Amino acid sequence: MDNFIDRISISIQRGKIDANSPYPPDMKGEPGADELTREALQNGVAANDILTLAMIPAMGIVGELFKDKKLFVPQVLMSAKAMNSAMLHLKPYFTSGEIKQRGTFVIGTVSGDLHDIGKNLVSMMIEGSGWRVIDLGVDVKTERFIEAVQENPGCILGMSALLTTTMESMEKSVRQVRSNYPSQRILVGGAPLSKEFAFRIGADMYAPNPQVAVEYINSIA
């Protein structure tokens, strides 16, 4: 089992999706997270072990390296894609209840903002930490955020904004969600934001990078 766990972990850390992926160059032609996860399951490795011993620690390492500026967005995206290729094989085990998810995380980019790279990074890294992620997409209206909270009781809500002009939209959405659901946990992130802005508009947490978002929601799960 350890051999599969180690190889899946390395594949995710290095961003090796499958044997056909040319990235990274030094692993060209080798099986990636996709094949290794499928093979591990076929050889009796428990799905929960793959998640908790390989995938979650691997994405944790990627997140720390990104936070320390030792990895950059393109490399993190490749790791996230490798993680997603492995996650596809685990989906049936989530559905059956064999793997217990930590909770539900809802995320979207606020109204008027069409940027999604930061949102996508957060989504993929949180999913890799064992959460069910509901991605509402971009240009999300306040009403849609409220509907999503209503549809997913107990979820944690994330909002992203990359433009200073859409910070007002974020403030409106946070305040309206808070008005309807006073105890709702709300996490915000995006380049123009600050901790002071986040707390002023009523958010519970400001995440300057995806790893901080992961650490925060895992701390309250």
C-alpha positions in Angstrom: 0.0 0.0 0.0 2.8 2.4 1.0 4.2 2.3 -2.5 0.9 3.4 -4.1 0.4 6.1 -1.4 3.9 7.5 -2.0 3.6 7.5 -5.8 0.2 9.2 -5.8 1.4 11.8 -3.4 4.5 12.6 -5.5 2.4 12.7 -8.7 0.1 15.3 -7.1 3.0 17.3 -5.7 4.7 17.4 -9.1 1.6 17.9 -11.1 1.8 14.6 -13.0 -1.7 13.9 -14.2 -1.3 10.8 -16.3 1.1 8.9 -18.6 0.2 11.1 -21.6 0.9 14.3 -19.7 4.3 15.8 -20.8 4.5 17.7 -17.5 6.8 17.5 -15.6 9.4 16.7 -18.2 11.5 14.4 -16.0 8.4 12.2 -15.4 7.4 12.0 -19.1 5.8 8.6 -20.0 5.4 7.6 -16.3 2.0 6.9 -14.9 0.4 9.8 -13.0 -2.2 10.3 -10.3 -5.0 9.1 -12.6 -3.6 5.6 -13.3 -2.0 5.2 -9.9 -5.2 5.9 -8.1 -7.2 3.5 -10.3 -4.5 0.8 -9.8 -4.4 1.4 -6.1 -8.1 0.9 -5.7 -8.0 -2.3 -7.9 -5.3 -3.6 -5.6 -7.3 -3.1 -2.5 -6.0 0.2 -1.1 -8.9 1.8 0.7 -10.3 4.9 -0.9 -10.1 6.8 2.4 -6.4 5.9 2.8 -5.7 7.4 -0.7 -7.5 10.6 0.3 -6.1 11.0 3.8 -2.6 9.6 3.4 -1.8 10.7 -0.1 -4.0 13.4 -1.5 -4.6 15.7 1.5 -1.0 15.7 2.7 0.2 16.3 -0.9 -2.0 19.3 -1.4 -1.0 20.6 2.0 2.7 20.5 0.9 1.7 22.3 -2.4 -0.2 24.9 -0.5 2.7 25.6 1.9 5.2 25.9 -1.0 2.8 28.3 -2.8 2.4 30.4 0.4 6.2 30.5 0.7 6.5 31.6 -3.0 8.4 28.4 -3.8 5.7 27.3 -6.2 3.8 29.5 -8.6 0.2 29.6 -10.0 0.9 27.4 -13.1 2.6 24.7 -11.0 -0.2 24.8 -8.4 -2.8 24.4 -11.2 -1.0 21.4 -12.5 -1.0 19.8 -9.0 -4.7 20.6 -8.7 -5.4 19.0 -12.0 -3.5 15.9 -10.9 -5.4 15.9 -7.7 -8.7 16.2 -9.6 -7.8 13.2 -11.9 -7.3 11.1 -8.8 -10.5 12.5 -7.1 -12.6 11.3 -10.0 -11.8 7.7 -9.0 -12.9 8.5 -5.4 -16.2 10.1 -6.2 -18.2 6.9 -6.0 -16.8 6.3 -2.5 -18.0 9.7 -1.3 -21.5 8.9 -2.7 -21.6 5.5 -1.0 -20.5 7.0 2.3 -17.3 5.0 2.6 -15.4 8.3 2.6 -16.7 10.9 5.0 -16.4 14.5 3.7 -15.4 17.2 6.2 -18.3 19.4 5.1 -19.6 21.6 2.3 -17.8 24.7 0.9 -19.7 27.0 -1.4 -17.7 29.5 -3.4 -18.2 32.1 -6.2 -16.8 35.3 -7.7 -19.0 38.2 -6.9 -21.3 40.1 -9.2 -19.6 42.1 -11.9 -16.3 40.2 -11.7 -15.4 37.5 -14.3 -12.0 36.4 -12.8 -11.8 32.8 -11.8 -8.2 31.7 -11.4 -8.0 32.5 -7.7 -11.4 31.0 -7.1 -10.5 27.9 -9.0 -7.3 27.4 -7.0 -9.1 27.7 -3.7 -11.9 25.3 -4.9 -9.4 22.7 -6.0 -7.2 22.8 -2.9 -10.2 22.7 -0.6 -11.7 19.8 -2.4 -8.3 18.1 -2.1 -8.6 18.6 1.6 -11.6 16.4 1.7 -14.5 18.9 1.3 -17.5 18.8 -0.9 -17.1 22.0 -3.1 -20.0 23.8 -4.8 -18.6 26.3 -7.3 -21.2 28.9 -8.3 -18.9 30.3 -11.0 -18.3 34.0 -11.7 -20.5 37.1 -11.7 -22.6 35.6 -8.8 -25.5 37.8 -7.7 -26.2 38.2 -4.0 -29.5 36.2 -4.4 -27.6 33.2 -5.7 -25.2 33.2 -2.7 -28.3 33.4 -0.4 -29.9 30.5 -2.3 -26.8 28.4 -2.0 -26.6 28.9 1.7 -30.2 28.0 2.1 -29.7 24.9 0.0 -26.7 23.8 2.0 -27.3 24.3 5.7 -24.1 24.4 7.7 -21.9 25.2 4.7 -19.0 27.6 4.7 -19.3 30.3 2.1 -16.4 31.8 0.1 -16.5 34.9 -2.0 -13.8 36.1 -4.4 -13.1 39.5 -6.0 -10.1 40.6 -8.1 -11.3 44.1 -9.0 -11.4 47.1 -6.7 -14.7 48.0 -8.5 -16.3 44.8 -7.4 -15.4 45.1 -3.7 -18.7 47.0 -3.3 -20.5 43.9 -4.7 -18.8 41.7 -2.2 -19.7 44.0 0.6 -23.4 44.0 -0.5 -23.4 40.2 -0.7 -21.7 39.6 2.6 -24.0 42.0 4.4 -27.1 40.6 2.9 -26.1 37.0 3.6 -25.2 38.0 7.2 -28.6 39.7 7.5 -30.4 36.6 6.5 -28.1 34.1 8.2 -26.4 35.8 11.1 -24.3 32.8 12.1 -23.1 31.9 8.5 -19.4 31.4 8.2 -18.1 33.7 5.4 -14.5 33.6 4.0 -13.4 36.2 1.4 -10.3 36.6 -0.8 -8.8 38.4 -3.7 -5.9 40.7 -4.6 -7.4 44.1 -3.7 -8.8 42.9 -0.3 -7.4 43.2 3.2 -8.1 41.8 6.6 -9.4 45.2 7.7 -11.8 45.3 4.7 -13.0 41.8 5.3 -13.8 42.4 9.0 -15.4 45.7 8.2 -17.9 44.2 5.8 -18.8 41.4 8.2 -16.7 38.5 6.9 -15.3 36.0 9.3 -11.9 35.5 7.6 -9.7 37.0 4.9 -7.6 34.6 3.0 -4.6 36.2 1.1 -3.8 32.8 -0.5 -5.5 29.4 -1.0 -3.5 27.7 1.8 -4.8 30.1 4.4 -8.3 29.4 3.2 -7.7 25.6 3.6 -6.2 26.1 7.0 -9.1 28.2 8.1 -11.9 25.9 7.1 -10.1 22.8 8.4 -9.7 24.6 11.7 -13.5 25.0 12.1 -14.6 21.7 10.6 
